Amino acid sequence: MQVTAVRQVECPQCGARRSISIPSDDVELKPGRSDAAFDERRRVTCSNGHAYWIQVR
């Protein structure tokens, strides 16, 4: 995967923001609590220690 953009995501538990790298600027990011079956996904941990998944569509 080639990284071409960086976006901010928000922790669903506390609202803390974190930057993640994404393949293009026109993708949809969707937070979730579990691993996705088909889409590309990233596990993110916020500054308060909450872990969550981001689906990249």
C-alpha positions as CSV (number, residue, x, y, z in Angstrom):
1,M,0.0,0.0,0.0
2,Q,1.3,3.4,-1.0
3,V,0.5,6.2,1.5
4,T,-0.7,9.3,-0.3
5,A,-2.7,11.1,2.5
6,V,-3.0,11.6,6.3
7,R,-6.3,12.0,8.1
8,Q,-7.5,12.6,11.6
9,V,-9.7,10.0,13.2
10,E,-11.6,10.3,16.5
11,C,-11.7,7.8,19.3
12,P,-15.4,6.6,19.7
13,Q,-14.9,6.3,23.5
14,C,-13.3,9.6,24.5
15,G,-13.1,11.8,21.3
16,A,-9.3,12.0,21.3
17,R,-8.0,12.6,17.7
18,R,-5.2,10.7,16.1
19,S,-3.5,10.9,12.6
20,I,-3.4,7.9,10.4
21,S,-2.0,7.3,6.9
22,I,-4.4,6.3,4.2
23,P,-3.9,5.2,0.5
24,S,-5.8,8.1,-1.0
25,D,-7.8,11.2,0.2
26,D,-11.1,10.0,-1.3
27,V,-11.6,6.9,1.0
28,E,-14.3,6.6,3.6
29,L,-13.1,5.9,7.2
30,K,-15.5,4.2,9.6
31,P,-14.6,3.5,13.3
32,G,-15.7,0.2,14.8
33,R,-15.0,-2.1,17.8
34,S,-14.1,-5.2,15.9
35,D,-12.0,-6.4,13.0
36,A,-13.8,-6.1,9.6
37,A,-14.1,-9.2,7.4
38,F,-13.5,-7.7,4.0
39,D,-12.4,-4.0,3.9
40,E,-8.9,-2.8,4.7
41,R,-8.6,-2.0,8.4
42,R,-6.3,-0.4,10.8
43,R,-6.1,-0.9,14.6
44,V,-5.7,2.5,16.3
45,T,-4.9,3.3,19.9
46,C,-5.7,6.8,21.2
47,S,-3.6,8.8,23.6
48,N,-5.9,7.5,26.5
49,G,-5.2,3.9,25.7
50,H,-8.5,3.0,24.0
51,A,-8.0,0.6,21.0
52,Y,-10.4,0.6,18.1
53,W,-10.5,-0.4,14.4
54,I,-10.8,1.9,11.4
55,Q,-12.2,0.5,8.2
56,V,-10.8,2.1,5.1
57,R,-13.3,1.8,2.2
